[in-house]
Amino acid sequence: MTEPADLLVVGAGPAGMAATATALAGGLRVVLADSGTTAGGQYWRHPPEPARAAIPTGDLHHGLGAYRTLTEALSTGRDRGRLDLRPAHHVWSVTREDDAFTVHAVDRRHAPEESAVTLRAPRLLVATGAYDRQLPFPGWDLPGVLTIGGLQALLKGGGVTAGRRVALGGTGPFLLPVAAGLAARGVEVVVVCEAAHPLAWLRHPGPLLRNPAKWAEGARYGAALARHGVRFRPRTAIVGAEGTDRVTSVRIASLTPGGAPRPGTGRRVDVDAVGVGWGFAPQLDLLTPLGCALTDAADGNAVVTVDDGQRTTVPGLYAAGEVCGVGGAPLALAEGRLAAASVLADGPAPPVPRGRRLAAVRATVARHRAFARAMALAHPLPAAWPAWLTDETVVCRCEEVTAGAVRAACAEDGAHDHRQVKQLTRAGMGWCQGRVCGPAVHCLAATDRAYEPAERLIATPVTLGALADLDARR
Ligand SMILES: Cc1cc2nc3c(=O)[nH]c(=O)nc-3n(C[C@H](O)[C@H](O)[C@H](O)COP(=O)(O)OP(=O)(O)OC[C@H]3O[C@@H](n4cnc5c(N)ncnc54)[C@H](O)[C@@H]3O)c2cc1C
């Protein structure tokens, strides 16, 4: 692209791809940067190009028609010199100066070498998605214990099954596609432990009835699990993992309505891999340092506040997809389209408004958000989950901080949020910067507010070489 960009999009998942395609169709010049090697995000994760033909994953995907349409729109945009697509570019910092955004990224296309890249545009759209939310339990740091998103990423991104006999646990509908995908690849999924009870959905009939495609999808997964003989256990949790060098068994227990293990219900199940997931936490790293207002979502997360056109509270900054609340790919797609329509409407030459089409996208967003809220309420974190922890259970794996140390920081030293616990214990100060332990430490600090991740000025580790490179280009 020879001319300056009108819009910079960070994140090429469903939200970022849809936003880019809409912006291109509206005549904008766009830069689209993503830390992954190919566009698609978590939902449309594929093996790297050279390996795609050898690793068929088509049966694990949904909505591939939409993916192909978006991919074609992006490649037409590139051919016409309107799109600067930047795969393997991890954005580590964003600043706003003089009504424009400066984005610092590291180009990792030739990893392990990396070089610094600086991109600028008057408008920025952040669509960086979410990551697995984890709750610790004794043994969760053993090799072979993964997140369910990690299991899914291995499967979709490399055709790899992490084990031959796998137990899954946590809460939320995402357990189902992961179990079905593993079973379809010949893995013995010995049990799926869902902490909530599916009947909790009946308290939200409106969103259920307005989204028949969702329950049809759920029914398909249910049938797939039945076909493979996978046992689905409601109101049950994986409360421990055991093994010496790696996991060899898990302890599962029935839960009381409050989430405490029911005495006498615990039993051991032999496995060689485990996947656990407690929903997702939005990836807000690039948004919080820019000063965006946040809102509490029903699932215990803080999410970025947007208006009905996906505008954040910072002028020129838009957000779409799971940074605005966890709700699945169809919601992310609709929010991406809506955000790009707002960028076009707010620009110097707004297009003729297409009121009906925009109203339809807004209605789609509202319908999916109502479903997402119902999902969050039907699959809460079990209030009594800290009862699974012993004082020796490691909570922050990077800094090896135990539950006992976190509890002491709260009870004896008066810490009442994860930032204070971090200052007192180093929990959240390591390599992952609290992405893994942050939500758990937040719950242990017994706060009733939504989890707001600590502000990180650098969103990914950057080598000194790349920083020096940046300095040399000034
Ligand atoms: C590990 C994992 C696996 C999942 N698998 C499925 C699944 O199989 N089926 C399903 O229905 N839902 C799945 N989900 C939920 C899924 O994320 C959403 O429904 C959907 O993909 C959300 O779209 P999005 O565009 O908001 O975000 P995403 O699809 O997550 O896309 C965000 C993109 O932003 C990029 N990014 C993030 N930070 C940066 C940065 N600093 N610099 C540059 N790029 C960045 C990421 O590489 C990613 O490509 C998964 C979620 C996770 C976390």
The ligand as an SDF file (V2000), in Angstrom:
LIG
                    3D

 53 58  0  0  0  0  0  0  0  0999 V2000
   -7.9040  -20.8310   22.5760 C   0  0  0  0  0  0  0  0  0  0  0  0
   -9.3170  -20.5660   22.0900 C   0  0  0  0  0  0  0  0  0  0  0  0
   -9.9350  -21.4450   21.2070 C   0  0  0  0  0  0  0  0  0  0  0  0
  -11.2290  -21.2040   20.7650 C   0  0  0  0  0  0  0  0  0  0  0  0
  -11.8050  -22.0870   19.9020 N   0  0  0  0  0  0  0  0  0  0  0  0
  -13.1040  -21.9100   19.5490 C   0  0  0  0  0  0  0  0  0  0  0  0
  -13.7700  -22.8780   18.7360 C   0  0  0  0  0  0  0  0  0  0  0  0
  -13.1670  -23.8520   18.3140 O   0  0  0  0  0  0  0  0  0  0  0  0
  -15.0920  -22.6830   18.4590 N   0  0  0  0  0  0  0  0  0  0  0  0
  -15.7730  -21.5890   18.9340 C   0  0  0  0  0  0  0  0  0  0  0  0
  -16.9710  -21.4620   18.6870 O   0  0  0  0  0  0  0  0  0  0  0  0
  -15.1600  -20.6610   19.6820 N   0  0  0  0  0  0  0  0  0  0  0  0
  -13.8620  -20.7960   20.0180 C   0  0  0  0  0  0  0  0  0  0  0  0
  -13.2620  -19.8810   20.8270 N   0  0  0  0  0  0  0  0  0  0  0  0
  -14.0210  -18.6770   21.1820 C   0  0  0  0  0  0  0  0  0  0  0  0
  -13.6460  -17.6800   20.0610 C   0  0  0  0  0  0  0  0  0  0  0  0
  -12.5550  -16.9330   20.5030 O   0  0  0  0  0  0  0  0  0  0  0  0
  -14.6840  -16.6960   19.5930 C   0  0  0  0  0  0  0  0  0  0  0  0
  -15.9550  -17.1140   19.5440 O   0  0  0  0  0  0  0  0  0  0  0  0
  -14.2970  -15.9590   18.2930 C   0  0  0  0  0  0  0  0  0  0  0  0
  -13.1510  -16.4600   17.6770 O   0  0  0  0  0  0  0  0  0  0  0  0
  -14.1040  -14.5270   18.7060 C   0  0  0  0  0  0  0  0  0  0  0  0
  -13.6960  -13.7720   17.6230 O   0  0  0  0  0  0  0  0  0  0  0  0
  -12.8040  -12.4680   17.8450 P   0  0  0  0  0  0  0  0  0  0  0  0
  -12.5510  -11.9380   16.4610 O   0  0  0  0  0  0  0  0  0  0  0  0
  -13.4100  -11.5870   18.8530 O   0  0  0  0  0  0  0  0  0  0  0  0
  -11.4500  -12.9860   18.5020 O   0  0  0  0  0  0  0  0  0  0  0  0
  -10.3800  -14.0820   18.0770 P   0  0  0  0  0  0  0  0  0  0  0  0
  -10.9100  -15.0920   17.1610 O   0  0  0  0  0  0  0  0  0  0  0  0
   -9.7750  -14.5370   19.3560 O   0  0  0  0  0  0  0  0  0  0  0  0
   -9.3090  -13.2280   17.2650 O   0  0  0  0  0  0  0  0  0  0  0  0
   -8.4590  -12.3110   17.8890 C   0  0  0  0  0  0  0  0  0  0  0  0
   -7.1950  -12.1930   17.0760 C   0  0  0  0  0  0  0  0  0  0  0  0
   -6.4010  -11.1610   17.6310 O   0  0  0  0  0  0  0  0  0  0  0  0
   -5.0540  -11.5480   17.5860 C   0  0  0  0  0  0  0  0  0  0  0  0
   -4.3450  -10.8050   18.6240 N   0  0  0  0  0  0  0  0  0  0  0  0
   -4.5790  -10.7840   19.9670 C   0  0  0  0  0  0  0  0  0  0  0  0
   -3.7390   -9.9270   20.5880 N   0  0  0  0  0  0  0  0  0  0  0  0
   -2.9610   -9.4050   19.6060 C   0  0  0  0  0  0  0  0  0  0  0  0
   -1.8920   -8.4550   19.6280 C   0  0  0  0  0  0  0  0  0  0  0  0
   -1.4730   -7.8570   20.7620 N   0  0  0  0  0  0  0  0  0  0  0  0
   -1.2740   -8.1630   18.4460 N   0  0  0  0  0  0  0  0  0  0  0  0
   -1.6900   -8.7340   17.2770 C   0  0  0  0  0  0  0  0  0  0  0  0
   -2.7110   -9.6300   17.2130 N   0  0  0  0  0  0  0  0  0  0  0  0
   -3.3330   -9.9480   18.3610 C   0  0  0  0  0  0  0  0  0  0  0  0
   -5.0700  -13.0590   17.8180 C   0  0  0  0  0  0  0  0  0  0  0  0
   -3.9340  -13.6590   17.2400 O   0  0  0  0  0  0  0  0  0  0  0  0
   -6.3550  -13.4630   17.1080 C   0  0  0  0  0  0  0  0  0  0  0  0
   -6.1230  -13.8960   15.7850 O   0  0  0  0  0  0  0  0  0  0  0  0
  -11.9420  -20.0720   21.2400 C   0  0  0  0  0  0  0  0  0  0  0  0
  -11.3160  -19.1810   22.1090 C   0  0  0  0  0  0  0  0  0  0  0  0
  -10.0110  -19.4110   22.5370 C   0  0  0  0  0  0  0  0  0  0  0  0
   -9.3760  -18.4350   23.4780 C   0  0  0  0  0  0  0  0  0  0  0  0
  1  2  1  0
  2  3  1  0
  2 52  2  0
  3  4  2  0
  4  5  1  0
  4 50  1  0
  5  6  2  0
  6  7  1  0
  6 13  1  0
  7  8  2  0
  7  9  1  0
  9 10  1  0
 10 11  2  0
 10 12  1  0
 12 13  2  0
 13 14  1  0
 14 15  1  0
 14 50  1  0
 15 16  1  0
 16 17  1  0
 16 18  1  0
 18 19  1  0
 18 20  1  0
 20 21  1  0
 20 22  1  0
 22 23  1  0
 23 24  1  0
 24 25  2  0
 24 26  1  0
 24 27  1  0
 27 28  1  0
 28 29  2  0
 28 30  1  0
 28 31  1  0
 31 32  1  0
 32 33  1  0
 33 34  1  0
 33 48  1  0
 34 35  1  0
 35 36  1  0
 35 46  1  0
 36 37  1  0
 36 45  1  0
 37 38  2  0
 38 39  1  0
 39 40  1  0
 39 45  2  0
 40 41  1  0
 40 42  2  0
 42 43  1  0
 43 44  2  0
 44 45  1  0
 46 47  1  0
 46 48  1  0
 48 49  1  0
 50 51  2  0
 51 52  1  0
 52 53  1  0
M  END
$$$$
